[in-house]
Amino acid sequence: MSMDLQRLHKERRLAFWGQVLPYLGYVIQSGLAVVFGFALIAFAAWYTSLLMHIPPDLPIRWIMLIVAIPIAHASFRTYLNAADIVFLRPQEYAMPQYFKASRIRGVVYKIFGLLLLSMILWPLYIRSDAAPKPLLLTLLLFVLLKVLFSYGGWQELRMVSVGGSIGYRLLRWVLAVLMVAAWLWQPPLHSLPFIVLVGVVYVLVLRLPVKLLVAWEKLIRTEAMQAARVMRTLGWFVDVPALTQRVTPRRWLSWLGGNIPWNRKGAYRYLLFKTFLRTEPAGIVIRLGILGLLIIYITHASWIGIAVYLFFIFLIGVQITSLRQYHRDSLWLQLYPIPAHSRRASFLDFVVRLTLPAAVVLWLPFLAKGTEDLLSTLLTLVGGVLVVFLLRGTQAKKWRLDGQDEEEV
């Protein structure tokens, strides 16, 4: 007897988010709602002031391009688990019914976010650009491109070749940059034929790789990583169960932490470094660093660049401090002779050792101003260092509140 696969997907989705919802109350109680409210008010005031006093040299097309680049992002929640290889495989021919909701939800929510960002940025765009594009046509193009690249992302999940999947993922992002840039910089009569031609060729090229009807192992592994990402985000505010983490061997970064002395004092710091290098936060930090350098370089001449600089230090610090949750329930930490206060000191040292160099690297674009505003450039670096040590102080407080300074019996 065949199973109602659409109903199964809905039940699994409700079950997962039913586990997450109870934690949201604790997240709100942590003060996030108040901080978000103040941030929203501050952003509204700043944006209103910016609209009234727009800098004449504002690189609005580059800003629009950066905001629109995530149009290439594609992710899908399938809620599959390891047992499905056995129990759902007999119905593999009918699995498109199961994945239908995943594909729709994977596109609709992202389209809503993209449209929201575009509408927020649009008043600045039409006041700054010498030849702005029509609003409705731009939004329609962004929606169609989002659907196109989501289709490409789903095809990548079905590809047999791992290298081919990585290559097509890179192609997806490159095409997104080219197509959006063509729309922003070229007249519609020139850019639209180019975009249509590239889109058709992209769809045809997606047909070339060998694909599976259902790539069970890849989909299950991807789902485990996405579920872990949700729980890790909640873990910034409240204790949550640890889920499977993705381990990525980054041999080109393996030298980091290699000079840490192999003794009781450095053991936990060594563990943190190696965990960071092989888990998802390292990849996120690298991407944030590249994006931050680009945006800061574009905006470094104004105070907007300073705000962006401090904001990216905070984002990178959040990713680095998430390592606090990774080994807190590890049995081996109870067996090895590493005191709890030593782990605390090692973790806080680890936060500074990683976040401080990131703050210095992100500050480098400000040197392009030369000596004309040297005091402001130096004070910007001082502000970045202060953010780093504020993050350290926040983590020290959280460690004390969690009772992790106490020795385990």
Disulfide bonds with the S-S distance in Angstrom:
none
